[in-house]
Amino acid sequence: MTTPTTDEPVEFLLVEDSPSDAELTLHALRRHHLANRIHVVRDGVEALDFLFARGRYAGRDSENGPRVVLMDLKLPLVDGIEVLRQVKADPRTREIPIVALTSSREDRDIHECYTLGVNSYIVKPVDFDQFTEAIQQLGLYWLVLNQSPT
């Protein structure tokens, strides 16, 4: 796992409580040389602490946010929908692209995420090759093709 120091810029913030899904995602990103700076957090509280530079991340420069957040919705402590709600409601973080990367196909979750401002909603493919292909495409889009606000 690549974990930048608190002063280094982060390309991806991966918010994933499943160790196996986190490893698959990291493997796919590395395999395609898409991200050198990935930070992984395991629950919604840690995600909010990282994004708002508080708690154990209080020393992190909050102006140096990730280029994109890949986030599961079914997280312990604070779920992904609440993380999305707080991040998109705050002017300091609302422009950070958030991709819901989840196993949930529920219309309610999809609708609520888009209402709250998610930038993309991806259902995790079950097949390993499809999963790595989906991560490759996500990485290419968000790191290479997408133009971020300055």
CYANA upper distance limits for C-alpha pairs under 8 A (distance plus 0.5 A):
  1 MET  CA     23 GLU  CA      8.34
  1 MET  CA     26 LEU  CA      7.49
  1 MET  CA     38 ILE  CA      8.12
  1 MET  CA     39 HIS  CA      8.44
  1 MET  CA     40 VAL  CA      8.34
  2 THR  CA     36 ASN  CA      7.66
  2 THR  CA     37 ARG  CA      6.67
  2 THR  CA     38 ILE  CA      5.90
  2 THR  CA     39 HIS  CA      6.94
  3 THR  CA     37 ARG  CA      7.25
  3 THR  CA     38 ILE  CA      6.42
  3 THR  CA     39 HIS  CA      5.48
  3 THR  CA     40 VAL  CA      7.75
  4 PRO  CA      8 GLU  CA      6.19
  4 PRO  CA      9 PRO  CA      7.95
  4 PRO  CA     10 VAL  CA      7.44
  4 PRO  CA     37 ARG  CA      6.50
  4 PRO  CA     38 ILE  CA      7.45
  4 PRO  CA     39 HIS  CA      7.06
  6 THR  CA     57 TYR  CA      7.66
  6 THR  CA     59 GLY  CA      7.29
  6 THR  CA     60 ARG  CA      5.29
  6 THR  CA     61 ASP  CA      7.84
  7 ASP  CA     60 ARG  CA      6.52
  7 ASP  CA     61 ASP  CA      7.07
  9 PRO  CA     37 ARG  CA      7.63
  9 PRO  CA     64 ASN  CA      6.43
  9 PRO  CA     65 GLY  CA      7.60
  9 PRO  CA     66 PRO  CA      7.41
 10 VAL  CA     37 ARG  CA      5.61
 10 VAL  CA     38 ILE  CA      6.42
 10 VAL  CA     39 HIS  CA      7.20
 10 VAL  CA     64 ASN  CA      8.10
 10 VAL  CA     65 GLY  CA      7.19
 10 VAL  CA     66 PRO  CA      5.20
 10 VAL  CA     67 ARG  CA      7.27
 11 GLU  CA     35 ALA  CA      6.90
 11 GLU  CA     36 ASN  CA      7.97
 11 GLU  CA     37 ARG  CA      5.86
 11 GLU  CA     38 ILE  CA      6.48
 11 GLU  CA     66 PRO  CA      5.57
 11 GLU  CA     67 ARG  CA      5.32
 11 GLU  CA     68 VAL  CA      6.97
 11 GLU  CA    143 LEU  CA      8.26
 12 PHE  CA     35 ALA  CA      7.69
 12 PHE  CA     37 ARG  CA      7.18
 12 PHE  CA     38 ILE  CA      5.32
 12 PHE  CA     39 HIS  CA      6.86
 12 PHE  CA     66 PRO  CA      6.09
 12 PHE  CA     67 ARG  CA      6.56
 12 PHE  CA     68 VAL  CA      5.74
 12 PHE  CA     69 VAL  CA      6.22
 12 PHE  CA     70 LEU  CA      7.54
 13 LEU  CA     38 ILE  CA      6.44
 13 LEU  CA     39 HIS  CA      5.48
 13 LEU  CA     40 VAL  CA      6.43
 13 LEU  CA     41 VAL  CA      8.03
 13 LEU  CA     66 PRO  CA      6.51
 13 LEU  CA     68 VAL  CA      6.97
 13 LEU  CA     69 VAL  CA      5.21
 13 LEU  CA     70 LEU  CA      6.71
 14 LEU  CA     22 ALA  CA      8.03
 14 LEU  CA     38 ILE  CA      7.60
 14 LEU  CA     39 HIS  CA      6.63
 14 LEU  CA     40 VAL  CA      5.23
 14 LEU  CA     41 VAL  CA      6.81
 14 LEU  CA     69 VAL  CA      6.48
 14 LEU  CA     70 LEU  CA      5.42
 14 LEU  CA     71 MET  CA      6.48
 15 VAL  CA     40 VAL  CA      6.47
 15 VAL  CA     41 VAL  CA      5.53
 15 VAL  CA     42 ARG  CA      6.31
 15 VAL  CA     43 ASP  CA      7.12
 15 VAL  CA     44 GLY  CA      7.97
 15 VAL  CA     47 ALA  CA      6.98
 15 VAL  CA     69 VAL  CA      7.82
 15 VAL  CA     70 LEU  CA      6.64
 15 VAL  CA     71 MET  CA      5.06
 15 VAL  CA     72 ASP  CA      6.66
 16 GLU  CA     21 ASP  CA      7.70
 16 GLU  CA     22 ALA  CA      6.40
 16 GLU  CA     40 VAL  CA      7.75
 16 GLU  CA     41 VAL  CA      6.95
 16 GLU  CA     42 ARG  CA      5.65
 16 GLU  CA     43 ASP  CA      7.30
 16 GLU  CA     71 MET  CA      6.73
 16 GLU  CA     72 ASP  CA      6.05
 16 GLU  CA     75 LEU  CA      7.70
 17 ASP  CA     22 ALA  CA      8.02
 17 ASP  CA     41 VAL  CA      8.07
 17 ASP  CA     42 ARG  CA      4.88
 17 ASP  CA     43 ASP  CA      6.47
 17 ASP  CA     72 ASP  CA      8.29
 17 ASP  CA     75 LEU  CA      6.68
 17 ASP  CA     76 PRO  CA      7.86
 18 SER  CA     22 ALA  CA      6.62
 18 SER  CA     42 ARG  CA      8.21
 19 PRO  CA     23 GLU  CA      6.61
 20 SER  CA     24 LEU  CA      6.67
 21 ASP  CA     25 THR  CA      6.62
 22 ALA  CA     26 LEU  CA      6.64
 22 ALA  CA     40 VAL  CA      8.32
 23 GLU  CA     27 HIS  CA      6.43
 24 LEU  CA     28 ALA  CA      6.65
 24 LEU  CA    132 THR  CA      7.81
 25 THR  CA     29 LEU  CA      6.74
 25 THR  CA    132 THR  CA      7.61
 25 THR  CA    135 ILE  CA      7.04
 26 LEU  CA     30 ARG  CA      6.60
 27 HIS  CA     31 ARG  CA      6.34
 28 ALA  CA     32 HIS  CA      6.91
 28 ALA  CA    132 THR  CA      5.52
 28 ALA  CA    133 GLU  CA      8.20
 28 ALA  CA    135 ILE  CA      6.63
 28 ALA  CA    136 GLN  CA      6.84
 29 LEU  CA     33 HIS  CA      6.67
 29 LEU  CA     34 LEU  CA      5.77
 29 LEU  CA     35 ALA  CA      6.61
 29 LEU  CA    135 ILE  CA      7.11
 29 LEU  CA    136 GLN  CA      6.74
 29 LEU  CA    139 GLY  CA      7.31
 30 ARG  CA     34 LEU  CA      6.65
 30 ARG  CA     35 ALA  CA      6.99
 30 ARG  CA     36 ASN  CA      8.05
 32 HIS  CA    136 GLN  CA      7.01
 34 LEU  CA    136 GLN  CA      8.14
 34 LEU  CA    139 GLY  CA      6.38
 34 LEU  CA    140 LEU  CA      7.40
 34 LEU  CA    143 LEU  CA      7.82
 35 ALA  CA    139 GLY  CA      8.15
 41 VAL  CA     46 GLU  CA      6.50
 41 VAL  CA     47 ALA  CA      6.54
 42 ARG  CA     46 GLU  CA      7.37
 42 ARG  CA     47 ALA  CA      8.19
 42 ARG  CA     75 LEU  CA      8.16
 42 ARG  CA     76 PRO  CA      8.47
 43 ASP  CA     47 ALA  CA      6.84
 43 ASP  CA     75 LEU  CA      5.88
 43 ASP  CA     76 PRO  CA      5.77
 43 ASP  CA     77 LEU  CA      6.88
 43 ASP  CA     78 VAL  CA      7.33
 43 ASP  CA     79 ASP  CA      8.23
 44 GLY  CA     48 LEU  CA      6.71
 44 GLY  CA     75 LEU  CA      6.52
 44 GLY  CA     76 PRO  CA      7.00
 44 GLY  CA     77 LEU  CA      6.58
 44 GLY  CA     78 VAL  CA      4.95
 44 GLY  CA     79 ASP  CA      6.20
 44 GLY  CA     80 GLY  CA      6.77
 44 GLY  CA     83 VAL  CA      6.62
 45 VAL  CA     49 ASP  CA      6.62
 45 VAL  CA     77 LEU  CA      6.83
 45 VAL  CA     78 VAL  CA      6.29
 46 GLU  CA     50 PHE  CA      6.57
 47 ALA  CA     51 LEU  CA      6.65
 47 ALA  CA     83 VAL  CA      7.94
 48 LEU  CA     52 PHE  CA      6.39
 48 LEU  CA     83 VAL  CA      7.00
 48 LEU  CA     87 VAL  CA      8.20
 49 ASP  CA     53 ALA  CA      6.04
 49 ASP  CA     54 ARG  CA      5.31
 49 ASP  CA     55 GLY  CA      6.30
 49 ASP  CA     56 ARG  CA      7.81
 49 ASP  CA     57 TYR  CA      6.75
 49 ASP  CA     58 ALA  CA      8.34
 50 PHE  CA     54 ARG  CA      7.13
 50 PHE  CA     57 TYR  CA      6.01
 50 PHE  CA     60 ARG  CA      8.35
 51 LEU  CA     62 SER  CA      7.38
 51 LEU  CA     65 GLY  CA      7.19
 51 LEU  CA     87 VAL  CA      8.33
 51 LEU  CA     93 THR  CA      7.86
 52 PHE  CA     62 SER  CA      6.70
 52 PHE  CA     93 THR  CA      8.34
 53 ALA  CA     57 TYR  CA      5.43
 53 ALA  CA     58 ALA  CA      5.12
 53 ALA  CA     59 GLY  CA      7.30
 53 ALA  CA     60 ARG  CA      6.01
 53 ALA  CA     61 ASP  CA      7.36
 53 ALA  CA     62 SER  CA      5.88
 54 ARG  CA     58 ALA  CA      4.47
 54 ARG  CA     59 GLY  CA      8.14
 61 ASP  CA     65 GLY  CA      8.32
 63 GLU  CA     92 ARG  CA      8.50
 65 GLY  CA     93 THR  CA      8.39
 65 GLY  CA     96 ILE  CA      7.90
 66 PRO  CA     96 ILE  CA      7.59
 67 ARG  CA     96 ILE  CA      7.09
 67 ARG  CA     97 PRO  CA      7.53
 67 ARG  CA    142 TRP  CA      8.22
 67 ARG  CA    143 LEU  CA      8.01
 67 ARG  CA    148 SER  CA      8.40
 68 VAL  CA     96 ILE  CA      6.64
 68 VAL  CA     97 PRO  CA      5.44
 68 VAL  CA     98 ILE  CA      6.38
 68 VAL  CA     99 VAL  CA      7.93
 68 VAL  CA    142 TRP  CA      7.39
 69 VAL  CA     96 ILE  CA      7.88
 69 VAL  CA     97 PRO  CA      6.74
 69 VAL  CA     98 ILE  CA      5.19
 69 VAL  CA     99 VAL  CA      6.52
 70 LEU  CA     98 ILE  CA      6.63
 70 LEU  CA     99 VAL  CA      5.42
 70 LEU  CA    100 ALA  CA      6.61
 70 LEU  CA    101 LEU  CA      6.59
 71 MET  CA     80 GLY  CA      7.26
 71 MET  CA     98 ILE  CA      7.64
 71 MET  CA     99 VAL  CA      6.64
 71 MET  CA    100 ALA  CA      5.52
 71 MET  CA    101 LEU  CA      5.93
 71 MET  CA    102 THR  CA      7.89
 72 ASP  CA     80 GLY  CA      6.68
 72 ASP  CA    100 ALA  CA      6.32
 72 ASP  CA    101 LEU  CA      5.56
 72 ASP  CA    102 THR  CA      5.31
 72 ASP  CA    103 SER  CA      8.46
 73 LEU  CA     79 ASP  CA      6.37
 73 LEU  CA     80 GLY  CA      4.48
 73 LEU  CA     81 ILE  CA      6.62
 73 LEU  CA    100 ALA  CA      7.18
 73 LEU  CA    101 LEU  CA      7.90
 73 LEU  CA    102 THR  CA      6.42
 73 LEU  CA    104 SER  CA      8.29
 74 LYS  CA     79 ASP  CA      6.14
 74 LYS  CA     80 GLY  CA      6.70
 74 LYS  CA    102 THR  CA      8.09
 75 LEU  CA     79 ASP  CA      5.15
 75 LEU  CA     80 GLY  CA      6.54
 78 VAL  CA     82 GLU  CA      6.93
 78 VAL  CA     83 VAL  CA      7.39
 79 ASP  CA     83 VAL  CA      6.97
 80 GLY  CA     84 LEU  CA      6.55
 81 ILE  CA     85 ARG  CA      6.62
 81 ILE  CA    112 GLU  CA      8.24
 81 ILE  CA    113 CYS  CA      7.04
 82 GLU  CA     86 GLN  CA      6.74
 83 VAL  CA     87 VAL  CA      6.60
 84 LEU  CA     88 LYS  CA      6.47
 84 LEU  CA     98 ILE  CA      8.14
 84 LEU  CA    113 CYS  CA      7.96
 84 LEU  CA    116 LEU  CA      7.30
 84 LEU  CA    117 GLY  CA      8.11
 84 LEU  CA    118 VAL  CA      7.56
 85 ARG  CA     89 ALA  CA      6.56
 85 ARG  CA    116 LEU  CA      6.32
 86 GLN  CA     90 ASP  CA      6.94
 87 VAL  CA     93 THR  CA      6.01
 87 VAL  CA     94 ARG  CA      6.13
 88 LYS  CA     93 THR  CA      6.96
 88 LYS  CA     94 ARG  CA      4.58
 88 LYS  CA     95 GLU  CA      7.92
 88 LYS  CA    116 LEU  CA      7.36
 88 LYS  CA    117 GLY  CA      6.87
 89 ALA  CA     93 THR  CA      8.45
 89 ALA  CA     94 ARG  CA      6.80
 90 ASP  CA     94 ARG  CA      6.14
 91 PRO  CA     95 GLU  CA      8.24
 95 GLU  CA    149 PRO  CA      8.10
 97 PRO  CA    118 VAL  CA      7.85
 97 PRO  CA    119 ASN  CA      6.25
 98 ILE  CA    118 VAL  CA      6.04
 98 ILE  CA    119 ASN  CA      5.93
 98 ILE  CA    120 SER  CA      7.38
 99 VAL  CA    118 VAL  CA      6.84
 99 VAL  CA    119 ASN  CA      6.22
 99 VAL  CA    120 SER  CA      5.24
 99 VAL  CA    121 TYR  CA      6.31
 99 VAL  CA    122 ILE  CA      7.68
100 ALA  CA    113 CYS  CA      8.45
100 ALA  CA    118 VAL  CA      7.53
100 ALA  CA    120 SER  CA      6.71
100 ALA  CA    121 TYR  CA      5.22
100 ALA  CA    122 ILE  CA      6.41
100 ALA  CA    123 VAL  CA      8.47
101 LEU  CA    121 TYR  CA      6.88
101 LEU  CA    122 ILE  CA      5.46
101 LEU  CA    123 VAL  CA      6.43
101 LEU  CA    124 LYS  CA      6.59
102 THR  CA    121 TYR  CA      8.37
102 THR  CA    122 ILE  CA      6.92
102 THR  CA    123 VAL  CA      5.59
102 THR  CA    124 LYS  CA      5.91
103 SER  CA    123 VAL  CA      5.72
103 SER  CA    124 LYS  CA      5.68
103 SER  CA    125 PRO  CA      8.31
104 SER  CA    109 ASP  CA      7.75
104 SER  CA    123 VAL  CA      6.97
105 ARG  CA    109 ASP  CA      7.99
105 ARG  CA    110 ILE  CA      7.78
105 ARG  CA    123 VAL  CA      7.07
106 GLU  CA    110 ILE  CA      6.93
107 ASP  CA    111 HIS  CA      6.47
108 ARG  CA    112 GLU  CA      6.55
109 ASP  CA    113 CYS  CA      6.51
110 ILE  CA    114 TYR  CA      6.85
110 ILE  CA    121 TYR  CA      7.45
111 HIS  CA    115 THR  CA      6.59
112 GLU  CA    116 LEU  CA      6.64
113 CYS  CA    117 GLY  CA      6.84
113 CYS  CA    118 VAL  CA      5.87
113 CYS  CA    121 TYR  CA      8.27
114 TYR  CA    118 VAL  CA      5.57
114 TYR  CA    119 ASN  CA      7.89
114 TYR  CA    120 SER  CA      8.42
124 LYS  CA    131 PHE  CA      7.01
125 PRO  CA    130 GLN  CA      6.43
125 PRO  CA    131 PHE  CA      5.59
125 PRO  CA    134 ALA  CA      8.33
126 VAL  CA    130 GLN  CA      7.95
126 VAL  CA    131 PHE  CA      7.27
127 ASP  CA    131 PHE  CA      6.54
128 PHE  CA    132 THR  CA      6.73
129 ASP  CA    133 GLU  CA      6.61
130 GLN  CA    134 ALA  CA      6.55
131 PHE  CA    135 ILE  CA      6.79
132 THR  CA    136 GLN  CA      6.61
133 GLU  CA    137 GLN  CA      6.73
134 ALA  CA    138 LEU  CA      6.67
135 ILE  CA    139 GLY  CA      6.55
136 GLN  CA    140 LEU  CA      6.64
137 GLN  CA    141 TYR  CA      6.58
138 LEU  CA    142 TRP  CA      6.58
139 GLY  CA    143 LEU  CA      6.21
139 GLY  CA    144 VAL  CA      8.09
140 LEU  CA    144 VAL  CA      5.73
140 LEU  CA    145 LEU  CA      7.06
141 TYR  CA    145 LEU  CA      5.30
141 TYR  CA    146 ASN  CA      6.24
142 TRP  CA    146 ASN  CA      5.62
